[in-house]
Amino acid sequence: MSESPKYTRLSLDAQAALLHRIVESCGSRKGETQKCVVFDLDGTLLDNRPRTVAILKELSAHWESREPSSNAAPHGAMAKKLAAATLHDLAYLVVHSLEKLGVTHSELAAEAETYWKERFFKDEYLRHDVALPGAVAFAKACYEKGANLVYFTGRDLPNMGLGSFQSLRDQGFPIGVPGTELVLKPDFDMPDEVYKRTHGPNLARLGKVVGIFDNEPANCNVLLQQNPGAESVFVDTQHLPGAPALDPKVHVIGDFSMGR
């Protein structure tokens, strides 16, 4: 999912060692504080690019279905570009994805962006997301070792709560059982970083945070500051342009592969 190698990832052996170390830290001896592991969803446990591809292809079919006269340029030409979209054509921001796909007609690009925004953040489209390699197995390993799992996401409860629960369940992540929490923003308009900075300290109510996983450098830094004893891990997929530099203590991985 990464657009360019801006970060130095751990070697596969070092990545496996880190993930195994976090799993081992999830266990609690008698009298010890309960442990918890914190996961973001989009771009961290889940690849949401298939969601965007599905929406763009849906829009392509919509444009193709218009009156024959409007299937001439530019609608027809732009519809074909959207129909050909693949995961590797996508940037973090949809406006940049449209540029990469060659959707240059200003009115249609604006229509496409609006069409995408009206669907991308809704329950019914979350079924297109897929788990990153190793993510399900790693989350299960942490849970089975004894940790509480906290899915601490920038998705909002009103529009994405039910779909997020169903998506996690269908992918095979532990959810809906004791020791799992799905924590979402109260409303869509709250900026993700503000939300995580504000509500991050509440994670301690669920146990001692031993692992933090996020695809946004700012969130990795903030949650590490709030939980200095935890392993903070940046999942190098896609992130908001203009992100701050990572704290040197933050590890960088590409997925959740744990080796043999």
Secondary structure, DSSP 4 states (H G I P E B T S, - for coil): --SS--S-PPPHHHHHHHHHHHHHHT---TTSPPEEEEE-TBTTTEE-HHHHHHHHHHHHHHHHTS-GGGGSTTHHHHHHHHHT--GGG--SSHHHHHHHHT---HHHHHHHHHHHHHHHTSGGGGGG-EEPTTHHHHHHHHHHHT-EEEEEEEEEHHHHHHHHHHHHHHHT---SSTTEEEEEESSTTS-HHHHHHHHGGGGGGG-EEEEEEES-HHHHHHHHHH-TTSEEEEE-S---TTPPPPPTT-EEESS-----
